[in-house]
Amino acid sequence: MIRRLIIGISGASGFQYGYKALQILQPLPDLETHLVISKGADMTRMLETPYSKEAVATMADAIYPIGNLGAAISSGSFRTAGMLVAPCSMRSLAAIAHGCNDNLLTRAADVVLKERRRLVLMVRESPLNLAHLDNMKRVTEMGGIIFPPVPAFYQQPQSVDDIITYSVGRALEMFDIDVPDLPHWGEDEPNI
């Protein structure tokens, strides 16, 4: 049975996180990706990456315009494993926390929460103010998972790509997706 996962990319710095999620998921035969990119994310893509809009779109099984509130992923009857928002801007976090469904990304996240499916938000901001923290608390109370892309140095990353891959891989594991070759603490340690 094919599982569906919604990937949302919002306008925070770090378009590379969403791109990496698509890259990791693309070769998995039993997983279908449904992509929505905010207007802010598209601007970030142009400013921070060499990726073309077309190249990103070809990595997903389906891509939806941000303004299409009638898309399949806006309905609870469209069954998914949940949604990863990578990165998640503070604007998207606030809209999700307060049920403001003014675009497809925030509507899809709202549907995931109301259907009690898994929502993982790779929030990307620093420092945090009280509104950010309150919104994270609200989303957590609704069942969402706040998953900032925090680097893990115990794996001794050799590149920025290693750091991004690890953060995204760990976020994808929240959906019970096995990410090949992702290091885990203590798994390669000898028994003492």
Disulfide bonds with the S-S distance in Angstrom:
none
